[in-house]
Each structure stands twice: as C-alpha cells, then as structure tokens.
Amino acid sequence: MKNFLHNKSKLKSKLNNRELSFGSWLTIPHQSIVEILSSAGFEWLTIDIEHSAIDLQTVQNLIGHIQANDMEALVRVSKNDEVIIKRVMDAGANGIIVPMIKNAEEARQAVSWVKYPPQGTRGVGLSRAQHYGIAFNEYNKWVQEESIVIAQIEHIEGVKNLSEILDVEGIDGIIVGPYDLSASMGKPGMFYDDDVKEVLAKIDKITLEKSKNLGFHVIESDHKKVLDKISKSYNFLAFSLDFFFLGDTAREQMQLLKSKL
C-alpha cells in the first residue's frame, strides 16, 4: 500500500502559500474515472458524498485510487457531522470540504472533528489512515500538520459571517458553492443576477483582504470560466466534474457529426 503518511501534502503547501491549484469533482465511483482525470493533470479530486450515491466503502477505494495516481483525495462530506468526518478521515482522505458552513462555531466543529486532542476532539480508531494500526503516531503528526479543511460558503448566512469563519484556526480556505448560495437568496442558478454578483464580489473582497485561500467550483467544463476566476485571484479551483466532462464532449461531438450528415 502506498503510504501517504510519509509525504508532505503538495496541496497543503500550496494552500499555505496561497498558490494556484486545480482539482475536479468525482461523482462516478469507478477507478477508470480517477485514472482518466489523473491523465488530464489534476492535482486533487473531491469525492462528492453530499449529492451522489457513493457510500463509505466506495469512498475508501476511491481515495486509494486517487492517491495511487499521485493526486490528493478530498471528500465533500454530506454534512458537518462528527461521525461522517471521522469515518472519511479514517479511510485516508487528505482532507474534507464541509458544506453549508454558516458561522465560526460550525467551522470550529469541522476542524475539531478532523484533529485529535488536544487540537481537536476526534475519536481514535485504527483503519487505513493509521496504516491498519501500525502507524498511529505518524498519522497523528500528519493529521495535525498536513490535513486540509475547506469551508464551503454556499449560504447567505455564511457570507454574513465570513470574516469570523476565515479567522478560525485550522480552516485552510473556502470554496464557493454557487448553486446553493444563489438558492439561499431565492435565486437558484441565477449567477449573473446583480444581487448574486454583488454577494460574490463581497466574498472575494473579504477573503482577499484577509489573505486567505479563495476557492470556487466552476461547474461548466469550459476553461475560460476558470481563467475568469483566476483573474479575480481565486486560487483553489475545482474545474467541473466527471459527468460534465463526459457528457459535454459526447454531446458536442455528436452534434458536430450529425451536422455533417
């Protein structure tokens, strides 16, 4: 088994230095998808267990495949929950993305459930992350120094409390969830509405003023959308997701084919 415990996290280092990194979103739970996305040059993949049918046993297998393909494995957990966070970390995740963080206390809880005492309150168990019982001490050191906790800002309450969220020790940065954020304003999917754009600009301003990592999940499989975020100083960027890369290319090419018949 490839033991990630001996490796410094390249993603953590980039986050510490506010450097640009690219990842994508995994919803199709198959080794082939991981290997194909690896060939594209992504640095990390996020396994989505909030909006997919992926179970925890499959999460562990996917984490292993991601790390074996020289990427880092994040898990977007289904909610800010102690047991869920503990289990995906025990499965060997490099870190978590926590949805619907609305205030500093929720951010502190997420960090606490990743870290062992005295930094946190995570219960101790022995599984893949701890090398099945023979490397707990190494993992304990790793999890304090190298694990990653990203707060997903996708509700207007989270925007109102963003400054305090960013001040929570152990939060490595934020990632904007555009669909739910706009929905919390009563405007689901209306990213170009003036009110939604104003809120997004507020997130940018506060985060950059605090010199924190600014992330965004660009849903479209269009690199120009990613370049737009880079121009606005976003540095933690999730570029689309597996089924959009697959579906968009298939639909485009079939449309082009049929247009020639």
Secondary structure, 3 states (H helix, E strand, C coil): CCCHHHCCCHHHHHHHCCCCEEEEEECCCCHHHHHHHHHCCCCEEEEECCCCCCCHHHHHHHHHHHHHCCCEEEEECCCCCHHHHHHHHHCCCCEEEECCCCCHHHHHHHHHHHCCCCCCCCCCCCCCCCHHHCCHHHHHHHHHHCCEEEEEECCHHHHHCHHHHHCCCCCCEEEECHHHHHHHCCCCCCCCCHHHHHHHHHHHHHHHHCCCCEEEEECCCCHHHHHHHHHCCCCEEEEEEHHHHHHHHHHHHHHHHHHCC
